[in-house]
Amino acid sequence: MIICTRRLEFDSAHRVMNHESKCKMLHGHRYVVEASFTAKDLDNLGRIVDFGVIREVLGKWLDDNFDHNTILWDQDKILGENIAQITRQKIYYLPYNPTAENIAKYLFENICPNLFSNYPIKCYQIKVFETPNCSAQINLDNHD
């Protein structure tokens, strides 16, 4: 199997509700997303997909929804409403706590299938780095 990967970066704040230590506080990260794709066949140039397409499609989605925004659990709307009211910042609500694991899962299960539905490719893996030393990943091999 051939897999191609594009690295994308964005800055965002989040907080992990009910966390046992300081991550329960609102804080920010320079996130890195490594999005990997596969295809049944390579195109006529010998590619799965042009790397620029991944940047244009997924990169734009990340820029529009996550970059310089706050990512919160949809159960954390009181904080989100206060942030939005005071700063006019956009809030992106996830259906679960915004851990690196859950952000990877959300991108893999909800965002990539929709964004790339018109392309003859499949998202193979999403890896989210919360810090240079800490990451979480989900892929077709470990997805239920």
C-alpha positions in Angstrom: 0.0 0.0 0.0 1.3 3.5 -0.9 0.5 6.3 1.5 1.1 10.0 1.0 1.2 12.4 4.0 0.8 16.2 4.2 1.8 18.2 7.3 -0.5 21.1 8.3 -0.2 23.4 11.2 -2.5 25.7 13.1 -2.7 27.6 16.4 -5.6 27.1 18.7 -6.7 27.3 22.3 -8.6 24.5 24.1 -9.3 23.1 27.5 -9.9 19.6 28.6 -12.8 19.6 31.0 -12.4 17.6 34.2 -8.7 17.1 33.5 -6.8 16.2 36.7 -4.1 18.9 36.3 -3.4 22.2 34.5 -4.9 21.1 31.2 -8.3 21.9 32.7 -7.4 25.5 32.2 -7.8 27.3 28.9 -4.5 27.2 27.0 -3.1 27.2 23.5 -1.0 25.0 21.3 0.8 25.0 17.9 -1.0 22.0 16.6 0.4 19.9 13.8 -1.8 17.6 11.7 -0.2 14.9 9.6 -2.9 13.7 7.2 -2.2 10.6 5.2 -4.1 9.3 2.2 -4.2 6.2 0.1 -5.9 5.2 -3.2 -6.8 2.1 -5.1 -4.7 3.3 -8.0 -2.1 6.1 -8.6 -3.1 8.8 -11.0 -1.6 9.2 -14.5 1.3 11.1 -12.9 2.0 8.4 -10.4 0.5 10.1 -7.3 -2.2 9.3 -4.8 -3.2 13.0 -4.7 -1.3 16.2 -5.3 0.0 17.4 -1.9 -1.3 20.9 -2.8 -4.9 19.4 -2.9 -4.5 18.3 0.7 -3.3 21.7 1.7 -6.1 23.5 -0.3 -8.9 21.2 1.0 -8.0 20.2 4.5 -5.7 23.1 5.1 -8.5 25.5 4.3 -10.9 23.7 6.6 -8.4 23.9 9.4 -7.7 27.6 8.8 -11.4 28.4 8.7 -12.5 26.4 11.7 -9.5 25.7 14.1 -6.8 28.3 13.4 -6.7 31.1 16.0 -10.0 29.9 17.4 -10.9 28.0 20.6 -11.8 24.3 20.4 -14.2 23.3 23.2 -16.4 20.3 24.1 -20.0 21.1 23.3 -20.7 20.6 27.0 -18.4 23.7 27.7 -20.7 26.3 26.1 -20.7 28.6 29.1 -17.0 29.2 28.6 -17.4 29.4 24.8 -20.2 31.9 25.0 -18.2 34.1 27.4 -15.1 34.0 25.2 -17.1 34.8 22.1 -18.9 37.7 23.8 -15.7 39.3 25.1 -13.3 38.6 22.3 -15.6 38.1 19.3 -13.5 35.0 18.7 -15.0 32.0 16.9 -15.5 28.9 19.0 -15.5 25.4 17.4 -17.4 22.8 19.5 -16.6 19.2 19.3 -19.0 16.5 20.4 -16.4 15.4 23.0 -13.5 16.8 25.0 -10.9 18.3 22.7 -7.9 16.1 23.5 -5.4 15.3 20.8 -7.0 11.9 20.5 -10.5 13.3 20.0 -9.3 15.9 17.5 -7.7 13.2 15.5 -10.8 11.0 15.7 -13.0 13.9 14.7 -10.9 14.9 11.6 -10.6 11.2 10.6 -14.3 10.2 11.0 -16.2 13.4 10.3 -14.1 16.0 8.3 -11.9 14.1 5.9 -14.6 11.7 4.5 -16.8 14.7 3.7 -14.0 17.0 2.3 -12.5 14.4 0.1 -15.7 12.6 -1.0 -15.2 13.7 -4.6 -11.7 12.5 -4.8 -10.6 8.9 -5.6 -8.7 8.7 -2.3 -9.3 7.6 1.3 -7.9 9.1 4.5 -5.6 6.4 5.8 -4.4 8.2 9.0 -4.7 11.4 11.0 -1.9 12.2 13.5 -2.3 15.2 15.7 0.6 16.7 17.6 -0.4 18.8 20.5 3.3 19.5 21.3 6.4 18.4 19.5 6.7 15.5 21.9 3.0 14.5 22.3 0.7 13.1 19.6 -2.2 10.9 19.0 -3.2 9.1 15.8 -6.0 7.1 14.3 -5.9 5.1 11.1 -7.7 2.5 9.1 -5.8 -0.3 10.8 -6.8 0.7 14.3 -10.3 2.2 13.6 -13.3 0.2 14.7 
